């Protein structure tokens, strides 16, 4: 099989749970038409459903254990601290690098985890792992940014919705949302006309941001739902999808008849629940984690300091102009990390703690001797005993209100990832039941937790607080593919995000590297499709293990990245 062109329209966080009902109601006419004319399926994300891992798996066709990126940050060995990552730390070639090597002309716009911009046969505008549009290597070629900003104003890397909500300015958040959507559409259509490419890809990230921030207004079952607020903001997510729907129509109208259109997302979306935030308390209630047992005045001072940090944190995020934040970050480069650690891991008694969570995502780390600075669990038999004990207890984890079981599965990292970088992943990944309304975790022994005196004094942390971040990722995103050789109106039996790079290479009649984990989605093709040149033909395929670079962020760049990820709810 060989097609002339492929266009990938990436929609970060798009979900069929919203698209299909709204399309059926006539609210998304272009999506409705595309579903009827495409092969489509819910798209299985990476196991942890995190954007950095998912987009990198998309572009490499590999699981995170091979490409080495699990989140926008990774643990620093021998510490409880983190370092931020960027696309240059990825192991393995990107899809566009492979296409470039085969002489294909490519354009890649705003895909996450693509900074610094690669030198490819075409153009590349980096995504949100870039410190700012003014950072070196943000664009390839570098002069492209000046051209775009001259035509469309300051390039909007992220609209900054979270900061608006923290500051009590939801109307401003809506304005910023649509301004960013309009600019991305203008830039996309401009570059489509200017750059005749074999492969064109753009990612619109605003769906992810608006669903994180506005889900509670739309969802009457969300614990933070307010009917009065819903009258004003309950349609914001729908309006964002409708904006995207119109953009989809514009893009399809501009495509040649010999272009394959792929619409995809990195994960789905749904209601955020508090279970992740309560994992450390749950671990404490089962004796896996202990809090410092400070007494009297010392404990009171600790609580006041933690609360004060939370209030200051909220004030800075919600009410401080962006230029002032950048100056503070440069003047006090280590302050953010200290505040984050204090808020998320406050009062943990490490010498008596066997396991802990970052309380942001559904994962647990074993406090392993030799890996963590104050680790107490010995590797080998004791490690596996602790891991299995936690898994057993989690299997019986129940909702604090209904008493129903809320854990679908608990995976050890070796069960879901494979490759040289599996050790970067948390030890355990929890899969909550997505069909359950989760109000909180029923604790085994409240006395153990209250001894640490943290549950009632936990400070405001934007990425955890459902008052701000009310939507969260789900396992299945969207995949639709339409064009001449593609079957129409067919729901595929299965599609995974790691399958898309091999499928796109097959569309261009190029061999698939044997170290990719994904497979070509042959079910989507008409019967006349040519045989797949895949893993078993190693001699024809190039391996993709030659990309990663040791370039690190500067102090100023780290602070810019931290601020953006914190605003998005990815860190605290």
Rosetta blueprint (number, residue, H / E / L):
1 X L
2 X L
3 X L
4 X L
5 X E
6 X E
7 X E
8 X E
9 X E
10 X E
11 X E
12 X L
13 X L
14 X L
15 X L
16 X H
17 X H
18 X H
19 X H
20 X H
21 X H
22 X H
23 X H
24 X H
25 X L
26 X L
27 X L
28 X L
29 X H
30 X H
31 X H
32 X H
33 X H
34 X H
35 X H
36 X H
37 X H
38 X L
39 X E
40 X E
41 X E
42 X E
43 X E
44 X E
45 X L
46 X L
47 X L
48 X L
49 X L
50 X L
51 X H
52 X H
53 X H
54 X H
55 X H
56 X H
57 X H
58 X H
59 X H
60 X H
61 X L
62 X L
63 X L
64 X H
65 X H
66 X H
67 X H
68 X L
69 X L
70 X L
71 X L
72 X L
73 X E
74 X E
75 X E
76 X L
77 X L
78 X L
79 X L
80 X L
81 X L
82 X E
83 X E
84 X E
85 X L
86 X L
87 X H
88 X H
89 X H
90 X L
91 X L
92 X L
93 X L
94 X L
95 X H
96 X H
97 X H
98 X H
99 X H
100 X H
101 X H
102 X L
103 X L
104 X L
105 X L
106 X E
107 X E
108 X E
109 X E
110 X E
111 X E
112 X L
113 X L
114 X L
115 X L
116 X L
117 X L
118 X L
119 X L
120 X L
121 X L
122 X E
123 X E
124 X E
125 X E
126 X E
127 X L
128 X L
129 X L
130 X L
131 X L
132 X L
133 X L
134 X L
135 X L
136 X L
137 X L
138 X L
139 X E
140 X E
141 X L
142 X L
143 X H
144 X H
145 X H
146 X H
147 X H
148 X H
149 X H
150 X H
151 X H
152 X H
153 X L
154 X L
155 X L
156 X L
157 X L
158 X L
159 X L
160 X L
161 X H
162 X H
163 X H
164 X H
165 X H
166 X H
167 X L
168 X L
169 X L
170 X H
171 X H
172 X H
173 X H
174 X H
175 X H
176 X H
177 X H
178 X H
179 X H
180 X H
181 X H
182 X H
183 X H
184 X H
185 X H
186 X H
187 X H
188 X H
189 X H
190 X H
191 X H
192 X H
193 X H
194 X H
195 X L
196 X L
197 X L
198 X L
199 X E
200 X E
201 X E
202 X E
203 X E
204 X E
205 X L
206 X H
207 X H
208 X H
209 X H
210 X H
211 X H
212 X H
213 X H
214 X H
215 X H
216 X H
217 X H
218 X H
219 X L
220 X L
221 X L
222 X L
223 X L
224 X L
225 X L
226 X L
227 X H
228 X H
229 X H
230 X H
231 X H
232 X H
233 X H
234 X L
235 X L
236 X H
237 X H
238 X H
239 X H
240 X H
241 X H
242 X H
243 X H
244 X H
245 X H
246 X H
247 X H
248 X H
249 X H
250 X H
251 X H
252 X H
253 X H
254 X H
255 X L
256 X L
257 X L
258 X L
259 X E
260 X E
261 X E
262 X E
263 X E
264 X E
265 X L
266 X L
267 X L
268 X E
269 X E
270 X E
271 X E
272 X L
273 X L
274 X L
275 X L
276 X H
277 X H
278 X H
279 X H
280 X H
281 X H
282 X H
283 X H
284 X H
285 X H
286 X L
287 X L
288 X L
289 X L
290 X L
291 X E
292 X L
293 X L
294 X L
295 X L
296 X H
297 X H
298 X H
299 X H
300 X H
301 X H
302 X H
303 X H
304 X H
305 X H
306 X H
307 X H
308 X H
309 X H
310 X H
311 X H
312 X H
313 X H
314 X H
315 X H
316 X H
317 X H
318 X H
319 X H
320 X L
321 X L
322 X H
323 X H
324 X H
325 X H
326 X H
327 X H
328 X H
329 X H
330 X H
331 X H
332 X L
333 X L
334 X L
335 X H
336 X H
337 X H
338 X H
339 X H
340 X H
341 X H
342 X H
343 X H
344 X H
345 X L
346 X L
347 X L
348 X E
349 X L
350 X H
351 X H
352 X H
353 X L
354 X L
355 X E
356 X E
357 X L
358 X L
359 X L
360 X L
361 X L
362 X L
363 X E
364 X E
365 X E
366 X E
367 X L
368 X E
369 X E
370 X L
371 X L
372 X E
373 X L
374 X L
375 X L
376 X L
377 X E
378 X L
379 X L
380 X L
381 X H
382 X H
383 X H
384 X H
385 X H
386 X H
387 X H
388 X H
389 X H
390 X H
391 X H
392 X H
393 X H
394 X H
395 X H
396 X L
397 X L
398 X E
399 X E
400 X L
401 X L
402 X L
403 X L
404 X L
405 X E
406 X L
407 X E
408 X E
409 X E
410 X E
411 X E
412 X E
413 X H
414 X H
415 X H
416 X H
417 X L
418 X L
419 X L
420 X L
421 X L
422 X H
423 X H
424 X H
425 X L
426 X L
427 X L
428 X E
429 X E
430 X E
431 X E
432 X E
433 X L
434 X L
435 X L
436 X L
437 X L
438 X L
439 X L
440 X L
441 X E
442 X L
443 X L
444 X L
445 X L
446 X H
447 X H
448 X H
449 X H
450 X H
451 X L
452 X L
453 X L
454 X L
455 X L
456 X L
457 X L
458 X L
459 X L
460 X L
461 X L
462 X L
463 X L
464 X L
465 X L
466 X L
467 X L
468 X L
469 X L
470 X L
471 X E
472 X E
473 X E
474 X E
475 X L
476 X E
477 X E
478 X E
479 X E
480 X E
481 X E
482 X E
483 X L
484 X L
485 X L
486 X E
487 X L
488 X L
489 X L
490 X E
491 X E
492 X L
493 X L
494 X L
495 X L
496 X E
497 X L
498 X L
499 X H
500 X H
501 X H
502 X H
503 X H
504 X H
505 X H
506 X H
507 X H
508 X L
509 X L
510 X L
511 X L
512 X L
513 X L
514 X L
515 X L
516 X L
517 X L
518 X L
519 X L
520 X L
521 X L
522 X H
523 X H
524 X H
525 X E
526 X L
527 X L
528 X L
529 X L
530 X L
531 X L
532 X L
533 X L
534 X L
535 X L
536 X L
537 X L
538 X H
539 X H
540 X H
541 X L
542 X L
543 X L
544 X L
545 X L
546 X L
547 X L
548 X L
549 X L
550 X L
551 X L
552 X L
553 X L
554 X L
555 X H
556 X H
557 X H
558 X H
559 X H
560 X H
561 X H
562 X H
563 X H
564 X H
565 X H
566 X H
567 X H
568 X H
569 X L
570 X L
571 X L
572 X L
